[in-house]
């Protein structure tokens, strides 16, 4: 669900500044910190990631994301898993991301030039890479927000760039880069199983370092993020389908940055459904809220989850990781409640990490479906004053479970 921050938040910047979560203050602080350091066309820095745009496809912008000056903690500028583990709040994340200068050049998705080789080295490196950057003009401050990707700061057209140290490329990463007969899906899963996280893998995929040689091409960053989550998720789901069903009904609940996830697990074969809704403060319990939803049965999906988009795949990944850990399969109903605490979009990594926090929480077990759903009703009413039956009554997953139960009794 994509909810424009300016359209629905209704934030009072003066009233919320004291809480340290005001998005307007975060942006203004970022401008203050960055504006004096971007008043030049040449600088040395630590490149933390490539960025591949989508506008103009197949002739697109490829950028090098780097702070305007060198810093020992440059890796923190692109570390979603660490931000979540340390419970970083929105202003601190905005502070990191708004400082990243996007030095861009235009290229066809199939073309190979020296600047692209440099971008690939940056993507493959396990640590930020020292670079010298020359721009055609002084960059202007801009905070670019996106529901798919973490924010970025100023941008400017790149004139010249060079790496001033050897990139730290892991041998396993170099192995899949050199193997031009290995499919991209196989490369992603191989590296994921060797503890490379999805943020790193999506960067590799975006700059054309993975896959069969003739198929390698640039992939816009927002597409590569979803592709990575989908590739890993499908592999995990195929594995958990060989496990037995969980032996009771489970509920998981947690949040990150105002994104609350209630995960309900049923002792059935794998299926998955996600509902996303925005819940304003002081909501009238008797009124329905708009929501978006997507669903897959045991056979999976044949098309893109166009309603819940990238969040569908991040949540599914986090859930399938937990089921593999448990060595069980389940039908899973995931409910996302977006609150006013989520003051600006930061990318789908938030939904992935919020779900992981939920799946890491201590589950509550129930002996029946009725008890599980009654718990869900009471929890959501207490937390958000919302009647969750508006959602439950529209659930394809619950409808199918009910029909399956009737069939079993008939047999």
Secondary structure, DSSP 8 states (H G I E B T S, - for coil): ----HHHH----HHHHGGGT--HHHHHHHHHHHHTTTS--SEEEEEEEEEEE--TTTTEEEEEEEEESS--TTGGGGG-HHHHHHTT--HHHHHHHHHTEEEEEEEEETT---HHHHHHHHHHHBSS-EEEEEEESS--B---B--SSS--B--EEEEEEEEE-S---B-HHHHHHHH-TTS-HHHHHHHHHHTT--HHHHHHHHHTT-SS-GGG-----HHHHHHHHHHHHHHHHHHHHTTS-B-SSEEEEEEEETTEEEEEEEESSSSEEEEEEEE--TT--TTS---EEEEEEBTTB-SS--TTTHHHHHHHHHHHHHHHHHHT-B-EEEEEEEE-TT--S---THHHHHHHHHHHHS--EEESSHHHHHHHHHHHHHHHH---THHHHTT-HHHHHHHHHHHHHHH-
